[in-house]
Amino acid sequence: MKKENFLYAAIITGSIDQVENVLEGDEIDMCEGMERMAMERMAEGFRKEGEVRGVIRGRSEGKLEEKQNTLLTLLTCKLGNLSKETENTIRSSTMEKLNKLTLSIFDIQSEEDALRIIN
């Protein structure tokens, strides 16, 4: 493949490392060049997928932590200081259990009530 044609293909596909190879004078056959470009695109897709998964996971963990903190604050206001057991139970609970506890917040009169609801 002529260097100029390969250079155009690399530019169109956004394969910067391939452009650098051509500019540096490296010889490369068409199959190898296309394979490199395909591998680079695949790796870029995996990176983007990983970034999206990371953002989704971070948001989910942030919402869970925010819910835990809100419930701990509400229960502390309502009941006074909470035991480590209650705090640890809330910190290790799923979003589903925390939502259940949130809906029952007005019915809670003691830490035992909260633990019964969440367990």
Backbone as a ProteinNet text record, in pm:
[ID]
protein_1_A
[PRIMARY]
MKKENFLYAAIITGSIDQVENVLEGDEIDMCEGMERMAMERMAEGFRKEGEVRGVIRGRSEGKLEEKQNTLLTLLTCKLGNLSKETENTIRSSTMEKLNKLTLSIFDIQSEEDALRIIN
[TERTIARY]
86.2	0	90.1	56.2	133.8	117.4	224	221.7	112.2	91.7	-8.3	-148.9	-179.1	-311.1	-329.6	-224.3	-232.1	-249.5	-179.5	-190.4	-334.2	-397.7	-536.9	-629.4	-609.3	-692.9	-676.7	-553.3	-526.9	-590.5	-584.1	-643.6	-795.6	-855.5	-1001.7	-1053.2	-981.4	-1026.2	-980.6	-901.9	-858.4	-751.8	-674.3	-569.1	-437.5	-423.3	-308.7	-176.7	-171.7	-45.5	-3.9	-99.5	-67.7	-11.8	-64.7	-13.5	131.8	161.1	298.5	390.6	344.1	425.6	460.1	362.3	387.3	482.3	461.2	547.5	691.3	708.2	842.2	908.7	834.6	893	884.8	812.2	797.7	725.3	770.8	702.3	592.2	476.9	366.4	280.5	243.8	157.2	12.5	-73.2	-212.3	-284.6	-267.8	-337.9	-296.1	-166.3	-116.4	-169.4	-169	-218.5	-364.9	-445.9	-588.5	-615	-537	-551.7	-517.9	-411.5	-375.3	-485.6	-540.5	-647.6	-769.5	-803.7	-918.6	-895	-776.1	-743.8	-749.5	-702.1	-706.8	-850.8	-935.7	-1077.3	-1144.3	-1112.1	-1170.4	-1125.9	-998.7	-947.8	-1013.7	-1033.9	-1099.6	-1243.2	-1312.3	-1449.2	-1454.3	-1358.6	-1353.5	-1326.1	-1238.2	-1209.6	-1335.2	-1406.5	-1528	-1634.6	-1648.4	-1745	-1709.2	-1580.4	-1534.4	-1561.4	-1542.1	-1569.4	-1717.9	-1803.4	-1948.3	-1988.6	-1936.4	-1967.7	-1918.7	-1802.1	-1748.5	-1835.8	-1883.2	-1970.1	-2101.1	-2158.7	-2285.2	-2265.6	-2157.9	-2131.4	-2107.9	-2032	-2005.8	-2132.5	-2220.4	-2347.5	-2432.1	-2435.5	-2513.8	-2460	-2329.1	-2268.2	-2290.3	-2287	-2312	-2453.5	-2549.4	-2689.6	-2710.2	-2647.4	-2659.4	-2601.5	-2483.9	-2420.4	-2503.4	-2559.2	-2643.3	-2767.1	-2829.4	-2948.2	-2911.4	-2796.9	-2751.7	-2730.6	-2662	-2634.5	-2763	-2856.3	-2983.6	-3060.4	-3068.4	-3139.2	-3070.4	-2938.8	-2867.3	-2893.8	-2897.4	-2926.2	-3068.7	-3165.6	-3305	-3325.4	-3267.3	-3283.2	-3214	-3100.6	-3030.9	-3114.8	-3175.7	-3263	-3383.8	-3437.5	-3558.3	-3530.8	-3421.4	-3396.1	-3277.3	-3198.3	-3075.4	-2959.8	-2852.6	-2735.8	-2772.5	-2720.1	-2746.9	-2631.2	-2662.6	-2557.7	-2476.4	-2356.4	-2271.1	-2340.1	-2412.3	-2482.6	-2583	-2661.5	-2761.3	-2692.5	-2590.2	-2518	-2455.8	-2391.2	-2328.4	-2432.1	-2545.8	-2652.4	-2702.3	-2721.8	-2767.6	-2659.5	-2535.7	-2425.4	-2404.4	-2447.2	-2427	-2555	-2659.7	-2787.8	-2796.8	-2881.8	-2907.1	-3001.3	-3008.3	-3097.6	-3243.2	-3278.4	-3415.5	-3453	-3363.2	-3390.6	-3394.9	-3308.3	-3307.5	-3436.1	-3485.6	-3612.8	-3727.8	-3725.9	-3828.1	-3822.5	-3702.2	-3684.2	-3730.3	-3700.8	-3741.6	-3893.5	-3963.2	-4109.3	-4170.3	-4094.7	-4145.1	-4091.9	-4024.5	-3954.8	-4049.2	-4175.2	-4268.1	-4320.5	-4305.9	-4352.5	-4244.4	-4124	-4011.7	-4010.8	-4008.8	-4003.5	-3874.9	-3800.2	-3677.6	-3581.9	-3457.7	-3360.6	-3404.8	-3468.3	-3517.2	-3617.6	-3704.5	-3800	-3725	-3626.3	-3548.3	-3479.1	-3417.3	-3346.4	-3442.7	-3559.4	-3659.8	-3704.9	-3725.2	-3769.8	-3662.7	-3541.1	-3433	-3382	-3405.6	-3358.9	-3462.8
-117.6	0	122.9	221.6	344.3	418.5	483.5	556.2	662.3	730.3	836.6	779.8	666.2	605	557.9	498.5	453.3	572.5	679.6	801.1	853.2	856.5	900.6	809.6	678.3	584.1	601.8	622.8	641.2	770.1	874.3	1002.3	990.3	928.7	915.6	832.4	728.8	642.3	691.6	798.6	854.6	771.6	697.8	612.5	688.4	773	862.3	786.6	677.2	603.5	550.6	518.6	472.5	587.2	707.1	823.6	846	834.9	852.6	748.4	622.8	519	555.3	605.6	641.9	759.8	860.6	978.9	945.7	846	805	717.6	682.1	605	455.4	405.5	261.8	201.2	87.2	11.5	-69.7	-76.3	-152.7	-203.3	-329.2	-376.7	-347.8	-353.9	-313.6	-397.3	-528.4	-614.3	-581.4	-564.9	-532	-396.6	-301.5	-168	-167.9	-237.6	-243.4	-319	-423.1	-498.7	-411.8	-334.4	-243.7	-142.4	-86.7	11.3	-52.9	-174.7	-243.8	-271.5	-314.3	-343.2	-215.5	-106.2	20.9	63.4	48.6	84.4	-3.1	-131	-223.5	-185.8	-155.9	-117	12.5	105.7	232	206.8	114.4	79.4	19.5	-68.1	-127.5	-22	73.5	181.2	263.3	298.8	379.2	302.8	174.3	91.8	86.6	73.2	71.7	204.4	314	445.6	460.4	417.2	426.6	342.3	220.1	134.2	196.9	259.1	323.8	440.2	518.8	632.1	582.1	480.7	425.3	369.4	296.7	238.7	349	451	561.3	633.7	655.7	722	636.5	507.8	417.1	414.2	405.4	404.3	537.7	647.3	778.7	793.7	742.2	747.7	664.3	546.7	460.1	529	587.9	656.5	776.6	848.8	963.7	919.4	810	756.4	712.2	643.7	598.8	718.1	820.5	938.8	1010.8	1021.1	1087.5	1012.3	879.7	800.3	807.4	803.2	814.4	949.7	1054.3	1187.9	1195.3	1144.4	1147	1064.7	945.9	861.2	921.4	984.9	1050.4	1166.3	1241.7	1351.4	1298.4	1187.5	1133.3	1056.1	978.9	887.3	926.2	1020.6	1053.2	971.1	962.5	887.2	743	694.3	557	466.6	341.8	244.8	213.9	162.8	122.7	13.8	-75.1	-183.3	-127.4	-29.3	31.4	103.6	180.7	253.6	157.2	51.9	-45.6	-118.2	-149	-216	-128.1	-1.2	91.9	109.2	121.4	138.9	17	-99.9	-221	-268.5	-188.3	-228	-194.2	-267.9	-243.3	-124.3	-72.4	39	-1	-123.6	-171.7	-165	-211.3	-208.3	-64.5	19.6	159.3	230.2	198.4	256.8	212.9	87.2	35.3	109.9	131.9	204.2	349.6	409.6	547.8	561.9	468.2	474	452.3	390.4	361.4	458.7	563.9	653.7	711.8	737.6	797.4	696.4	567.8	462.8	418.9	462.9	418.5	495.2	419.6	479.7	443.1	344.3	299.9	241.5	221.1	157.4	15.8	-50.9	-186.4	-186.4	-85.1	-73.8	-62.1	22.9	44.1	-83.9	-153.2	-277.8	-386.1	-391.4	-490.1	-463.5	-338.6	-302.2	-330.8	-299.6	-311.3	-455.2	-537.3	-677.5	-769.3
0	0	0	-82.4	-85.5	46.8	86.5	214	216	103.8	99.6	124.1	61.6	79.9	223.5	277.9	416	509.5	479.4	559.7	557.7	441.6	431.5	512.3	499.7	573.2	724.2	767.8	910.9	961.9	881.9	923.2	929.2	829.4	824.7	941.7	977.2	1086.6	1222.8	1226.8	1354.5	1424.2	1347.4	1404.8	1408.4	1507.9	1517.5	1522.4	1597.4	1605.4	1469.5	1383.4	1248.9	1164.5	1183.1	1112	1150.3	1278.8	1324.3	1262.9	1251.1	1188.3	1045	970.9	831.4	824.8	909.1	907.1	945.6	1031.5	1071.4	966.1	864	756.3	773.6	872.4	891.3	773	732.9	628.6	694.7	631.5	686.3	570.8	575.6	467.6	503.1	403.1	419.1	525.2	523	619.2	762.7	782.7	916.3	961.3	872.2	906.2	942.9	863.3	892.1	1021.8	1046.6	1171.1	1291.5	1280	1390.4	1416.7	1308.2	1324.9	1391.1	1349.3	1408.4	1556.5	1591.6	1732.6	1816	1759.4	1831.7	1856.5	1756.1	1771	1876.4	1874.7	1971.8	2112.8	2128.4	2260.4	2307.4	2216.4	2251.2	2295.8	2227	2265.4	2405	2436.9	2571	2676.9	2645.3	2740.8	2768	2661.9	2679.1	2756.5	2727.2	2800.6	2948.4	2977.5	3116.4	3186.2	3113.6	3171.3	3204.5	3114	3136.4	3257	3263.2	3377.7	3507.9	3503.9	3623.1	3669	3574.6	3608.1	3668.4	3607.4	3658.3	3798.6	3818.3	3950.8	4054.3	4016.1	4108	4148.8	4052.9	4084.2	4178	4150.1	4234.1	4376.6	4390.2	4523.5	4594	4519.2	4577.7	4628.8	4551.6	4595.9	4721.9	4725.8	4843.1	4966.4	4951.9	5065.6	5111.1	5015.4	5050.2	5127.6	5084.7	5153.3	5294.9	5309.6	5441.3	5533.8	5485	5566.6	5606.4	5514.4	5543.8	5652.3	5639.1	5740.4	5876.1	5876.4	6004.4	6069.9	5990.5	6043.9	6098.3	6023	6067.8	6194.6	6196.8	6315.2	6437	6416.7	6527.5	6581.6	6492	6536.3	6612.6	6567.9	6627.9	6756.9	6759.3	6871.5	6959.3	6917	6989	6932.4	7007.2	6959.1	6927.5	6815.6	6773	6811.6	6837.7	6869.6	6743.3	6764.4	6652.6	6570.7	6638.2	6568.5	6468.3	6512.7	6423.7	6308.9	6342.7	6238.4	6136.8	6183.9	6094.1	6008.5	6068.8	5993.9	5880.3	5908.9	5805.7	5698.3	5739.2	5643.5	5553.5	5599.1	5518.9	5450	5455.9	5397.6	5249.6	5181.6	5040	5023.4	4902.5	4873.8	4899.2	4866.8	4889.6	5037.8	5123.9	5267.9	5319.7	5268.5	5311	5268.7	5150.1	5105.4	5196	5235.7	5327.5	5461.1	5510.9	5636.2	5621.3	5507.8	5482.8	5487.3	5425.7	5423.7	5562.1	5651.1	5786.6	5891.1	5849.7	5942.5	6048.4	6013.5	6109.2	6212	6181.5	6272.5	6371.1	6352.6	6435.8	6567.7	6678	6811.1	6884.9	6832.7	6899.6	6795.3	6836.9	6747.7	6712.4	6806.5	6781.4	6667.5	6662.7	6552.8	6419.5	6418.2	6294.7	6251.2	6345.5	6312.9	6267	6325.8	6285.2	6142.1	6108.5	5974	5870.1	5903.1	5805.8	5790.8	5889.5	5882	5831.3
[MASK]
+++++++++++++++++++++++++++++++++++++++++++++++++++++++++++++++++++++++++++++++++++++++++++++++++++++++++++++++++++++++

